[in-house]
Amino acid sequence: MSTSASVFRLSRRLENVGFSDIVKIRNKILELRAGGAQVFQFEGGEPFLETPEPIKEAMTRALAENRTRYAPSSGIPELRAAVAEKLRERNRIHAREEDVVVMNGGMQGLFAAFQSVVDPGDEVLVFSPFWTPIRDLIAHCEGKTVLVRSTEARREGFYETLARHATDKTRAVYFNTPQNPTGIVFTREEAEAVARFARERDLVVLADEAYEDLVYEGEHFSIASLEGMFERTITCYTLSKSYAMTGWRMGYAVAAEPWMTGLKKCLLYTTNGVSTPSQWAALAAFGLPADFYESIRRAYRERRDLLVAGLCELGLACDPPAGAFYAFPDVSRVHTDSRAAADILLERARVATVPGVVFGEHGESHLRFSFSTSPETIQAGLDSLRRNL
């Protein structure tokens, strides 16, 4: 039986979709550890704390009560109602239960959002540096990523900067705040400028608010809460960062029609819903006391300050991130090529980081350090850098 290259090939829409560079870094860490080396890990994107007990207890109850059958594919009504209430009270988004769909993590929400909006040939304006999967999510739609440097927009004006990058093929704006990897938190005024641009150009906004509860300077603001923006915004959330539920794969999206129909179709024909007992566990997350959020912010802020002070002392210039849990120092004194700089830190000091270029060309000469780890690990990693750089 003969084979044909025209048959045994991936579909064209996957040709420009890649794999995560961070996975490659983790594989190198595993190799070093297998050889007996101690590695100080700053490359991850996982909360340092454990999933809160009330959430785990709710999962146990759901299992004991046999709440394990199919749920409505959009999510159990109780969870969707709790999410809608949270959106109204904390995000000032006037959402109803029917405007909410429960997703398998923030990633599925973003995948469905891009699939619902972007056609082949469409361009998406993306503030840069950006979270690495975004370019691939756009590529999967056979769209084109157009990078808009965040610092340029802040310096020269968001409306004006977006206008310089827009074309007649521009379809949407990806708006991530707090940002990964820089920790930038866009202000209300900046969101208003982006919203005005989207309304005047008749664009859709894809808002990613994964780190909404981890803000240390200023405050989080949801662009969908602005007048005339709910109907043209799909906002994606995850429980992973706020509640240390990365492995639970719990998230949600909020949108009006026709976007909600698109989100539901993508959910239906990928996973046909989300684990039922996990949804009952997620419901408990929205009942946690208000001081829970302040306590985790305080813990992250302490870690941030420890890491940033140490990096600056080493001559790696770093502005304190206003949100998320990453520092993004300039490491050009180590090497202007961020991949080379990451290799130097890993080989010499056994400090694992992520090259800035992974987050787009505007991340070059920087490294991403996560401070979502113990203060002891942060201090030990800094000590190793002092001895070996």
Buried (B, 14 or more C-beta within 10 A) or exposed (E): EEEEEEEEEEEEEEEBBEEEBBEEBBEBBEEBEEEEEEBBBBBBBBBBEEBBEBBBEBBEBBEEEEBEEEBEBBBBEEBBBBBBBBBBEBBEBEBEBEBBBBBBBBBBBBBBBBBBBBEEEBBBBBBBBBBBBBBBBBBBBBBBBBBBBBBBBBEEEBBEBBEEBBEEEBBBBBBBBBBBBBBBBBBBEBBBBBBBBBBEBEBBBBBBBBBBBBBBEEEBBBBBBBEEBBEBBBBBBBBBBBBBBBEBBBBBBBBBEEBBEBBBBBBEEBBEBBBBBBBBBBBBBBEBEEEBBEEBBEBBBEBBEBBBEBBBEBEBEBBBBBBBBBBBBBBBBBBEBBBEBBBBBBEBBBBBBBBBBBBBEBBBBBBBBBBBBEBEBBBBBBEBBEEEB
